[in-house]
């Protein structure tokens, strides 16, 4: 590849799935540039390839050392947890030598896979993972919304004033 082709590839936007701790995943378009990818995961990037699909997980390689919250577990073929990702990560498509946009099918598949946030507990030296039930997700969102309204009561008043 010449410099022009490399430059064009770096300027391309790609569609990825963003998975943040304790949140449902969402689709986002970001530039396929190192700085943007690092910003999206909050640090130095590292890749893992836990799936047979042409996708990878782009994560903060120092997330655990930096004390970022555990996000989602990685499971082996038997459904056993073998690792956990700390901090925000991206699910990205793969080509032979670069990252690329996810296909609509991949977006749906991995959106469903990571839909439920996971709760991690260390018990007797073993990491135990529980998926957050949908009802708890709704309650958590409601609680976060109420907290935001309490922190910014002017916004709440403004909205009720607009309704008059």
Secondary structure as GFF3:
##gff-version 3
##sequence-region A 1 164
A	DSSP	alpha_helix	3	11	.	.	.	ID=ss1
A	DSSP	beta_strand	13	19	.	.	.	ID=ss2
A	DSSP	beta_strand	26	31	.	.	.	ID=ss3
A	DSSP	alpha_helix	34	41	.	.	.	ID=ss4
A	DSSP	beta_strand	45	48	.	.	.	ID=ss5
A	DSSP	beta_strand	55	60	.	.	.	ID=ss6
A	DSSP	beta_strand	70	75	.	.	.	ID=ss7
A	DSSP	beta_strand	81	86	.	.	.	ID=ss8
A	DSSP	beta_strand	89	94	.	.	.	ID=ss9
A	DSSP	beta_strand	99	100	.	.	.	ID=ss10
A	DSSP	alpha_helix	104	113	.	.	.	ID=ss11
A	DSSP	beta_strand	118	123	.	.	.	ID=ss12
A	DSSP	beta_strand	126	131	.	.	.	ID=ss13
A	DSSP	alpha_helix	134	151	.	.	.	ID=ss14
A	DSSP	alpha_helix	153	162	.	.	.	ID=ss15
###
